Amino acid sequence: MADLNVDLCGLALRNPVLPAAGPPGRDGKALLACAAGGAGALVAKTISVRAADVPTPSMAEIPHGLLNCELWSELPPEQWLEREYALAKSAGLPLIVSLGYSAADIAALAPRVRPFADALELSTHYIGENPQPMMDAIRAAKDAVAVPVFVKLSPLGREISRAAELAAKAGANGIAAINSFGPCLGIDVETGQPLLGSADGHGWLSGPALKPLALRCVLDVSRAVGLPVLGVGGISRGSDAIAMFMAGATAVQVCTAAILRGPTVFGKIATEIGAWLDAHGYQSVADIRGLTLRCLRERPAHRVAVPPVVEEAACTACGLCELSCPYDAIHVQGGIARVDMFRCAGCGLCVTRCRPGALRWL
Ligand SMILES: Cc1cc2nc3c(=O)[nH]c(=O)nc-3n(C[C@H](O)[C@H](O)[C@H](O)COP(=O)(O)O)c2cc1C
């Protein structure tokens, strides 16, 4: 069985699947449920110097994701300090305490959470695109605590690698990427009302729809800085986490899947990671970390368009490839999909749509 233990800046994780800051870690009791559900370590909901006043409704499931207009914890920091962190610590797992937002906020909070925090995670969600407040917040955290300080980046622009470089320069020990994306809007077409209760109806997108953006960000950050990266965004199963490790992540965080499927999702994803590693002959997560970065380095600048090949034994003649080929280059004939080499542009759509996996690249 593959070894799922991971070292994250000196934190010993029993597996690399953590809750992401949010409802899964909304209080001490919920964090204990994450631990019982198999999480490798715990991440508490972001707190700030005052309790958040969250508009309702604050969450809506949409196809392939979730919209939310939550802010940070609705519990006052005093309650976390008096009760919730200690309860979470009783699980015996490393506890990452999430704090927001300004340097002044962090300077006020970090010394107070020090007795409970095995690491800090700083949210940059509400401090805009100017990197200076982020750097000031990191320095304030580093001045206050000796534990690792992770910075969680939001996918606001294309320059996430630059933000990661500046976070590293300010002393961050790791990067969590990414927070939810937006602002977005959902509408109930029966009433015309926005799905969420924020003043403008705006909310933030998370869940499977976010995964390609999160993967790109994790890869860019991993390429830009030599710090451990916590991959977050759209992870619901082991193969999603595997992709994050290949993009360079050391561990992953899960929020939406835990909201929708409950806290046992952490253990399930960890088990799926182990099974995948075993089935592919790897000993540990470290064996696949950064694999995609290496593939990209070795990739020729121009790839020649080649048609895919059909595994005749696997083809079920379902016709999905024929239906969606933009080049009219694939047809089911005599119970088998056949590719017209002269028409095929090598776009690859059919390879990704073929459910039985009968179409593949040579
Ligand atoms: C309802 C909700 C509340 C969240 N609250 C926080 C938070 O307090 N702090 C934070 O850093 N991220 C917060 N997030 C963002 C998540 O931690 C995570 O970055 C994002 O949802 C992407 O991961 P996912 O696709 O697994 O949900 C929240 C997300 C959701 C859906």
The ligand as an ORCA input file, in Angstrom:
! r2SCAN-3c Opt
* xyz 0 1
  C     -19.459     28.379      1.571
  C     -17.992     28.641      1.443
  C     -17.318     29.366      2.429
  C     -15.954     29.616      2.314
  N     -15.300     30.296      3.308
  C     -13.957     30.502      3.209
  C     -13.229     31.106      4.261
  O     -13.768     31.438      5.328
  N     -11.912     31.317      4.077
  C     -11.250     30.949      2.940
  O     -10.039     31.153      2.826
  N     -11.913     30.322      1.941
  C     -13.233     30.094      2.049
  N     -13.883     29.430      1.057
  C     -13.151     28.988     -0.138
  C     -12.713     27.534     -0.003
  O     -11.820     27.365      1.074
  C     -12.029     27.029     -1.296
  O     -10.878     27.807     -1.536
  C     -12.926     27.115     -2.508
  O     -14.263     26.823     -2.168
  C     -12.455     26.158     -3.609
  O     -12.429     24.835     -3.152
  P     -13.645     23.782     -3.427
  O     -13.886     23.785     -4.901
  O     -13.128     22.480     -2.889
  O     -14.805     24.297     -2.682
  C     -15.246     29.142      1.172
  C     -15.932     28.412      0.198
  C     -17.285     28.146      0.324
  C     -17.959     27.332     -0.734
*
